[in-house]
């Protein structure tokens, strides 16, 4: 279950997520965490470089998928609510974030 939340280290903003969104994001992160532990074990066991690279590629894809889901949720909730409340600065924040993600 959700524990007491600390503010994000970057913006200081927080977001209340639905239980389903919270579970989905945490499940995705847990799978990614397991993949990273698997790669660490491969390195420790002297696995072949190409095998490790393929697993790292899978992790990268999983992180990109996580970002897509999180971005979609952000647009459908945070951005939508802010625009509806007359705060269009959220659009500039979104554009800046997307520019950083597309580097």
N, C-alpha and C positions, 0 to 999 in steps of 0.2 A: 504494500500500500504506500501511498505518498507520504513522505516524511516532511518535516518542516523545511520549507524551501529558502535557500539563500538567494540574494540577488545575483544576477549575472555579473561577472567580473568586467564586462565590456561596457554595457550601456546603463546598467543599474535598473533596467526595466524587468518586469516579470510578466508571465502569461499564465492564466489559469487554463489548463487543458482538460478536455473531457477524459473520463476514465479510459475510454477506448483508445483515444489518441495517445495517452500516456503509456498504456500497455503496448501499443504497436511500436512506438518509438523505442521503448525500453527493450522489447524483444529483439528489434533490429540491432540495437547496440550490443546486446548480449551475444548475438550471433557473431557480430564483428569482433567483439572482444575474444570470443573463442577462436576465431580464425587467426587473430594476432598471436594468441598463445600457441596455436599450432605452428605458426611460422617460427616463433622463437624456439620451439622444440626441434623443428627441422634444422635450424642453425646449430643448435647444441649437438645434434646427432650427425652433423656433417653431411646433410642432404645435398644433392646436386644443385648447383646454382639455378639452372633452368627451372627445376621443380619449385624452388623457393620463389623465383620470379613469377611463375604462374599463379602461385597462391597469393602473392602480394597484389597481382593484377585483380584477382577475385575480391580482395579486400577493398581495393580502390573502387571497383564497381559497386560493391555493397555500400561504401560511404557515399558515392554519388547518388545511389538510389535513396539512401537516407536523406540526403540534402534535398532531393526532388520532392519527397513526401513532406518534409518539414517546410519547404518553401511554399508548396501548394496550400498546406494548412495555414501558414502565415498570411498568405494573400486572401484566402477565404474567410479568415477571422480578423486578425489584427488590422490588416490594410483596409479591408471592407468597412469595419467598424469606425476606424479613424476618418476615412473619407466621408462616411455617412454623418459623422459628428463635426464635419467641417475642417478637420485637420489634414490638409493636403501635404504637409511636410513629410508625412509617412511615405509618400511616393518618392520623394528625393532620397530618403533613407533606403527604400527598396532598390532604387536604381543604383545607388552607390554600392550596396551589398552585392547586387548581381554583377556589377563591374569587377568587384574584388574576386568573386567566385569564378569569373570567366577568364582570369589571368592565365 
